[in-house]
Amino acid sequence: TAAAAALERMRKAVSETDLTQKFGVAVSLSAGLTPRQDADENLDDTLARADRALYEAKAAGRNRIEIARSGRDRAELRPSREPPGQSSGASTPRPLFRAAS
């Protein structure tokens, strides 16, 4: 989706920004994304689903985008894993998604 592509561009830009020399910190971006569903009774339902996706992204290693479709379901396409040792500062480009197993 366009939203996922925009988040991936932001994630990549943040991961390529080296703040370690100037500030002594490495920064990464994790995000949870979900569309608004007809079954959502209110905005809190949508935000709760996006929040779960965010925590799934963090639990899976951070510096990731996680997409949830509805309820507790995850998208058919899931974020690929960051190669070991690539979670701080500069990282090598990686595909945003891989086919779910």
CNS distance restraints for C-alpha pairs under 8 A (distance, minus, plus):
assign (resid   1 and name CA) (resid   5 and name CA) 6.25 0.50 0.50
assign (resid   2 and name CA) (resid   6 and name CA) 6.14 0.50 0.50
assign (resid   3 and name CA) (resid   7 and name CA) 6.19 0.50 0.50
assign (resid   4 and name CA) (resid   8 and name CA) 6.11 0.50 0.50
assign (resid   4 and name CA) (resid  33 and name CA) 7.39 0.50 0.50
assign (resid   4 and name CA) (resid  65 and name CA) 7.59 0.50 0.50
assign (resid   5 and name CA) (resid   9 and name CA) 6.28 0.50 0.50
assign (resid   6 and name CA) (resid  10 and name CA) 6.33 0.50 0.50
assign (resid   7 and name CA) (resid  11 and name CA) 6.02 0.50 0.50
assign (resid   7 and name CA) (resid  31 and name CA) 7.56 0.50 0.50
assign (resid   7 and name CA) (resid  65 and name CA) 7.28 0.50 0.50
assign (resid   8 and name CA) (resid  12 and name CA) 6.03 0.50 0.50
assign (resid   8 and name CA) (resid  65 and name CA) 7.01 0.50 0.50
assign (resid   8 and name CA) (resid  96 and name CA) 6.73 0.50 0.50
assign (resid   9 and name CA) (resid  13 and name CA) 6.14 0.50 0.50
assign (resid  10 and name CA) (resid  14 and name CA) 6.14 0.50 0.50
assign (resid  10 and name CA) (resid  29 and name CA) 7.81 0.50 0.50
assign (resid  11 and name CA) (resid  15 and name CA) 6.16 0.50 0.50
assign (resid  11 and name CA) (resid  28 and name CA) 6.95 0.50 0.50
assign (resid  11 and name CA) (resid  29 and name CA) 5.19 0.50 0.50
assign (resid  11 and name CA) (resid  30 and name CA) 7.20 0.50 0.50
assign (resid  11 and name CA) (resid  63 and name CA) 6.93 0.50 0.50
assign (resid  11 and name CA) (resid  64 and name CA) 7.41 0.50 0.50
assign (resid  11 and name CA) (resid  65 and name CA) 7.99 0.50 0.50
assign (resid  12 and name CA) (resid  16 and name CA) 6.12 0.50 0.50
assign (resid  12 and name CA) (resid  93 and name CA) 7.67 0.50 0.50
assign (resid  13 and name CA) (resid  17 and name CA) 6.33 0.50 0.50
assign (resid  14 and name CA) (resid  27 and name CA) 6.72 0.50 0.50
assign (resid  14 and name CA) (resid  28 and name CA) 5.90 0.50 0.50
assign (resid  14 and name CA) (resid  29 and name CA) 6.57 0.50 0.50
assign (resid  15 and name CA) (resid  27 and name CA) 6.48 0.50 0.50
assign (resid  15 and name CA) (resid  28 and name CA) 5.24 0.50 0.50
assign (resid  15 and name CA) (resid  29 and name CA) 7.25 0.50 0.50
assign (resid  15 and name CA) (resid  63 and name CA) 7.66 0.50 0.50
assign (resid  15 and name CA) (resid  87 and name CA) 7.82 0.50 0.50
assign (resid  15 and name CA) (resid  88 and name CA) 6.76 0.50 0.50
assign (resid  15 and name CA) (resid  89 and name CA) 5.30 0.50 0.50
assign (resid  15 and name CA) (resid  90 and name CA) 5.57 0.50 0.50
assign (resid  15 and name CA) (resid  91 and name CA) 6.36 0.50 0.50
assign (resid  16 and name CA) (resid  89 and name CA) 5.82 0.50 0.50
assign (resid  16 and name CA) (resid  90 and name CA) 4.36 0.50 0.50
assign (resid  16 and name CA) (resid  91 and name CA) 6.35 0.50 0.50
assign (resid  17 and name CA) (resid  27 and name CA) 7.77 0.50 0.50
assign (resid  17 and name CA) (resid  89 and name CA) 6.24 0.50 0.50
assign (resid  17 and name CA) (resid  90 and name CA) 6.70 0.50 0.50
assign (resid  18 and name CA) (resid  26 and name CA) 6.95 0.50 0.50
assign (resid  18 and name CA) (resid  27 and name CA) 8.00 0.50 0.50
assign (resid  18 and name CA) (resid  89 and name CA) 5.16 0.50 0.50
assign (resid  18 and name CA) (resid  90 and name CA) 6.57 0.50 0.50
assign (resid  19 and name CA) (resid  23 and name CA) 5.53 0.50 0.50
assign (resid  19 and name CA) (resid  24 and name CA) 6.41 0.50 0.50
assign (resid  19 and name CA) (resid  25 and name CA) 5.80 0.50 0.50
assign (resid  19 and name CA) (resid  26 and name CA) 6.01 0.50 0.50
assign (resid  19 and name CA) (resid  27 and name CA) 7.37 0.50 0.50
assign (resid  19 and name CA) (resid  89 and name CA) 7.34 0.50 0.50
assign (resid  20 and name CA) (resid  24 and name CA) 4.02 0.50 0.50
assign (resid  20 and name CA) (resid  25 and name CA) 4.67 0.50 0.50
assign (resid  20 and name CA) (resid  26 and name CA) 5.64 0.50 0.50
assign (resid  20 and name CA) (resid  89 and name CA) 7.44 0.50 0.50
assign (resid  21 and name CA) (resid  25 and name CA) 7.98 0.50 0.50
assign (resid  26 and name CA) (resid  88 and name CA) 5.45 0.50 0.50
assign (resid  26 and name CA) (resid  89 and name CA) 5.34 0.50 0.50
assign (resid  27 and name CA) (resid  88 and name CA) 6.62 0.50 0.50
assign (resid  27 and name CA) (resid  89 and name CA) 6.50 0.50 0.50
assign (resid  28 and name CA) (resid  62 and name CA) 7.42 0.50 0.50
assign (resid  28 and name CA) (resid  63 and name CA) 5.20 0.50 0.50
assign (resid  28 and name CA) (resid  87 and name CA) 7.33 0.50 0.50
assign (resid  28 and name CA) (resid  88 and name CA) 6.78 0.50 0.50
assign (resid  28 and name CA) (resid  89 and name CA) 7.51 0.50 0.50
assign (resid  29 and name CA) (resid  62 and name CA) 7.24 0.50 0.50
assign (resid  29 and name CA) (resid  63 and name CA) 4.91 0.50 0.50
assign (resid  29 and name CA) (resid  64 and name CA) 6.78 0.50 0.50
assign (resid  30 and name CA) (resid  54 and name CA) 6.63 0.50 0.50
assign (resid  30 and name CA) (resid  57 and name CA) 6.17 0.50 0.50
assign (resid  30 and name CA) (resid  58 and name CA) 6.45 0.50 0.50
assign (resid  30 and name CA) (resid  62 and name CA) 5.63 0.50 0.50
assign (resid  30 and name CA) (resid  63 and name CA) 4.78 0.50 0.50
assign (resid  30 and name CA) (resid  64 and name CA) 4.80 0.50 0.50
assign (resid  30 and name CA) (resid  65 and name CA) 5.68 0.50 0.50
assign (resid  30 and name CA) (resid  66 and name CA) 7.97 0.50 0.50
assign (resid  31 and name CA) (resid  53 and name CA) 7.42 0.50 0.50
assign (resid  31 and name CA) (resid  54 and name CA) 4.98 0.50 0.50
assign (resid  31 and name CA) (resid  57 and name CA) 6.76 0.50 0.50
assign (resid  31 and name CA) (resid  64 and name CA) 6.59 0.50 0.50
assign (resid  31 and name CA) (resid  65 and name CA) 4.91 0.50 0.50
assign (resid  31 and name CA) (resid  66 and name CA) 6.31 0.50 0.50
assign (resid  32 and name CA) (resid  50 and name CA) 4.91 0.50 0.50
assign (resid  32 and name CA) (resid  51 and name CA) 6.15 0.50 0.50
assign (resid  32 and name CA) (resid  52 and name CA) 7.21 0.50 0.50
assign (resid  32 and name CA) (resid  53 and name CA) 4.39 0.50 0.50
assign (resid  32 and name CA) (resid  54 and name CA) 3.82 0.50 0.50
assign (resid  32 and name CA) (resid  55 and name CA) 7.53 0.50 0.50
assign (resid  32 and name CA) (resid  56 and name CA) 7.98 0.50 0.50
assign (resid  32 and name CA) (resid  57 and name CA) 6.97 0.50 0.50
assign (resid  32 and name CA) (resid  65 and name CA) 6.04 0.50 0.50
assign (resid  32 and name CA) (resid  66 and name CA) 5.00 0.50 0.50
assign (resid  32 and name CA) (resid  67 and name CA) 5.85 0.50 0.50
assign (resid  32 and name CA) (resid  68 and name CA) 7.46 0.50 0.50
assign (resid  33 and name CA) (resid  50 and name CA) 5.16 0.50 0.50
assign (resid  33 and name CA) (resid  53 and name CA) 6.59 0.50 0.50
assign (resid  33 and name CA) (resid  54 and name CA) 7.48 0.50 0.50
assign (resid  33 and name CA) (resid  65 and name CA) 7.46 0.50 0.50
assign (resid  33 and name CA) (resid  66 and name CA) 6.29 0.50 0.50
assign (resid  33 and name CA) (resid  67 and name CA) 4.75 0.50 0.50
assign (resid  33 and name CA) (resid  68 and name CA) 6.25 0.50 0.50
assign (resid  34 and name CA) (resid  46 and name CA) 7.13 0.50 0.50
assign (resid  34 and name CA) (resid  49 and name CA) 6.80 0.50 0.50
assign (resid  34 and name CA) (resid  50 and name CA) 5.42 0.50 0.50
assign (resid  34 and name CA) (resid  53 and name CA) 7.90 0.50 0.50
assign (resid  34 and name CA) (resid  67 and name CA) 5.71 0.50 0.50
assign (resid  34 and name CA) (resid  68 and name CA) 5.00 0.50 0.50
assign (resid  34 and name CA) (resid  69 and name CA) 5.63 0.50 0.50
assign (resid  34 and name CA) (resid  70 and name CA) 7.59 0.50 0.50
assign (resid  35 and name CA) (resid  46 and name CA) 7.43 0.50 0.50
assign (resid  35 and name CA) (resid  68 and name CA) 7.85 0.50 0.50
assign (resid  35 and name CA) (resid  69 and name CA) 6.48 0.50 0.50
assign (resid  36 and name CA) (resid  40 and name CA) 7.03 0.50 0.50
assign (resid  36 and name CA) (resid  46 and name CA) 5.84 0.50 0.50
assign (resid  37 and name CA) (resid  46 and name CA) 7.41 0.50 0.50
assign (resid  37 and name CA) (resid  70 and name CA) 6.93 0.50 0.50
assign (resid  40 and name CA) (resid  45 and name CA) 5.51 0.50 0.50
assign (resid  40 and name CA) (resid  46 and name CA) 6.43 0.50 0.50
assign (resid  41 and name CA) (resid  45 and name CA) 6.58 0.50 0.50
assign (resid  42 and name CA) (resid  46 and name CA) 7.23 0.50 0.50
assign (resid  43 and name CA) (resid  47 and name CA) 6.19 0.50 0.50
assign (resid  44 and name CA) (resid  48 and name CA) 5.93 0.50 0.50
assign (resid  45 and name CA) (resid  49 and name CA) 6.39 0.50 0.50
assign (resid  46 and name CA) (resid  50 and name CA) 6.33 0.50 0.50
assign (resid  47 and name CA) (resid  51 and name CA) 5.96 0.50 0.50
assign (resid  48 and name CA) (resid  52 and name CA) 6.23 0.50 0.50
assign (resid  49 and name CA) (resid  53 and name CA) 6.34 0.50 0.50
assign (resid  49 and name CA) (resid  68 and name CA) 6.78 0.50 0.50
assign (resid  49 and name CA) (resid  70 and name CA) 7.25 0.50 0.50
assign (resid  49 and name CA) (resid  71 and name CA) 6.60 0.50 0.50
assign (resid  49 and name CA) (resid  72 and name CA) 7.10 0.50 0.50
assign (resid  50 and name CA) (resid  54 and name CA) 6.21 0.50 0.50
assign (resid  50 and name CA) (resid  67 and name CA) 7.72 0.50 0.50
assign (resid  50 and name CA) (resid  68 and name CA) 6.80 0.50 0.50
assign (resid  51 and name CA) (resid  55 and name CA) 6.36 0.50 0.50
assign (resid  52 and name CA) (resid  56 and name CA) 6.18 0.50 0.50
assign (resid  52 and name CA) (resid  72 and name CA) 8.00 0.50 0.50
assign (resid  53 and name CA) (resid  57 and name CA) 6.23 0.50 0.50
assign (resid  53 and name CA) (resid  66 and name CA) 5.41 0.50 0.50
assign (resid  53 and name CA) (resid  67 and name CA) 6.09 0.50 0.50
assign (resid  53 and name CA) (resid  68 and name CA) 5.89 0.50 0.50
assign (resid  53 and name CA) (resid  74 and name CA) 7.94 0.50 0.50
assign (resid  54 and name CA) (resid  58 and name CA) 6.37 0.50 0.50
assign (resid  54 and name CA) (resid  65 and name CA) 7.62 0.50 0.50
assign (resid  54 and name CA) (resid  66 and name CA) 6.41 0.50 0.50
assign (resid  55 and name CA) (resid  59 and name CA) 6.00 0.50 0.50
assign (resid  56 and name CA) (resid  60 and name CA) 6.06 0.50 0.50
assign (resid  56 and name CA) (resid  66 and name CA) 6.91 0.50 0.50
assign (resid  57 and name CA) (resid  61 and name CA) 6.72 0.50 0.50
assign (resid  57 and name CA) (resid  62 and name CA) 5.66 0.50 0.50
assign (resid  57 and name CA) (resid  63 and name CA) 7.56 0.50 0.50
assign (resid  57 and name CA) (resid  64 and name CA) 5.59 0.50 0.50
assign (resid  57 and name CA) (resid  65 and name CA) 6.17 0.50 0.50
assign (resid  57 and name CA) (resid  66 and name CA) 5.36 0.50 0.50
assign (resid  58 and name CA) (resid  62 and name CA) 4.19 0.50 0.50
assign (resid  58 and name CA) (resid  63 and name CA) 7.43 0.50 0.50
assign (resid  58 and name CA) (resid  64 and name CA) 7.40 0.50 0.50
assign (resid  60 and name CA) (resid  81 and name CA) 7.81 0.50 0.50
assign (resid  61 and name CA) (resid  81 and name CA) 7.70 0.50 0.50
assign (resid  61 and name CA) (resid  82 and name CA) 7.62 0.50 0.50
assign (resid  62 and name CA) (resid  87 and name CA) 7.48 0.50 0.50
assign (resid  63 and name CA) (resid  82 and name CA) 7.64 0.50 0.50
assign (resid  63 and name CA) (resid  87 and name CA) 6.49 0.50 0.50
assign (resid  64 and name CA) (resid  79 and name CA) 6.60 0.50 0.50
assign (resid  64 and name CA) (resid  81 and name CA) 7.90 0.50 0.50
assign (resid  64 and name CA) (resid  82 and name CA) 7.83 0.50 0.50
assign (resid  65 and name CA) (resid  79 and name CA) 6.13 0.50 0.50
assign (resid  65 and name CA) (resid  96 and name CA) 7.66 0.50 0.50
assign (resid  66 and name CA) (resid  78 and name CA) 6.59 0.50 0.50
assign (resid  66 and name CA) (resid  79 and name CA) 6.05 0.50 0.50
assign (resid  67 and name CA) (resid  74 and name CA) 6.21 0.50 0.50
assign (resid  67 and name CA) (resid  75 and name CA) 5.60 0.50 0.50
assign (resid  67 and name CA) (resid  78 and name CA) 7.00 0.50 0.50
assign (resid  68 and name CA) (resid  72 and name CA) 7.21 0.50 0.50
assign (resid  68 and name CA) (resid  73 and name CA) 6.01 0.50 0.50
assign (resid  68 and name CA) (resid  74 and name CA) 4.27 0.50 0.50
assign (resid  68 and name CA) (resid  75 and name CA) 5.22 0.50 0.50
assign (resid  69 and name CA) (resid  73 and name CA) 5.93 0.50 0.50
assign (resid  69 and name CA) (resid  74 and name CA) 5.69 0.50 0.50
assign (resid  69 and name CA) (resid  75 and name CA) 5.46 0.50 0.50
assign (resid  70 and name CA) (resid  74 and name CA) 7.38 0.50 0.50
assign (resid  74 and name CA) (resid  78 and name CA) 7.55 0.50 0.50
assign (resid  76 and name CA) (resid  99 and name CA) 7.07 0.50 0.50
assign (resid  76 and name CA) (resid 100 and name CA) 5.84 0.50 0.50
assign (resid  77 and name CA) (resid  97 and name CA) 5.98 0.50 0.50
assign (resid  77 and name CA) (resid  98 and name CA) 5.97 0.50 0.50
assign (resid  77 and name CA) (resid  99 and name CA) 5.13 0.50 0.50
assign (resid  77 and name CA) (resid 100 and name CA) 5.33 0.50 0.50
assign (resid  78 and name CA) (resid  97 and name CA) 5.42 0.50 0.50
assign (resid  78 and name CA) (resid  98 and name CA) 5.89 0.50 0.50
assign (resid  78 and name CA) (resid  99 and name CA) 6.55 0.50 0.50
assign (resid  78 and name CA) (resid 100 and name CA) 5.72 0.50 0.50
assign (resid  79 and name CA) (resid  96 and name CA) 5.72 0.50 0.50
assign (resid  79 and name CA) (resid  97 and name CA) 4.41 0.50 0.50
assign (resid  79 and name CA) (resid  98 and name CA) 6.18 0.50 0.50
assign (resid  80 and name CA) (resid  94 and name CA) 7.92 0.50 0.50
assign (resid  80 and name CA) (resid  95 and name CA) 6.83 0.50 0.50
assign (resid  80 and name CA) (resid  96 and name CA) 6.26 0.50 0.50
assign (resid  80 and name CA) (resid  97 and name CA) 5.22 0.50 0.50
assign (resid  80 and name CA) (resid  98 and name CA) 5.44 0.50 0.50
assign (resid  82 and name CA) (resid  86 and name CA) 6.39 0.50 0.50
assign (resid  82 and name CA) (resid  87 and name CA) 6.82 0.50 0.50
assign (resid  82 and name CA) (resid  94 and name CA) 7.49 0.50 0.50
assign (resid  83 and name CA) (resid  87 and name CA) 7.79 0.50 0.50
assign (resid  86 and name CA) (resid  90 and name CA) 7.37 0.50 0.50
assign (resid  86 and name CA) (resid  91 and name CA) 5.20 0.50 0.50
assign (resid  86 and name CA) (resid  92 and name CA) 7.22 0.50 0.50
assign (resid  87 and name CA) (resid  91 and name CA) 6.88 0.50 0.50
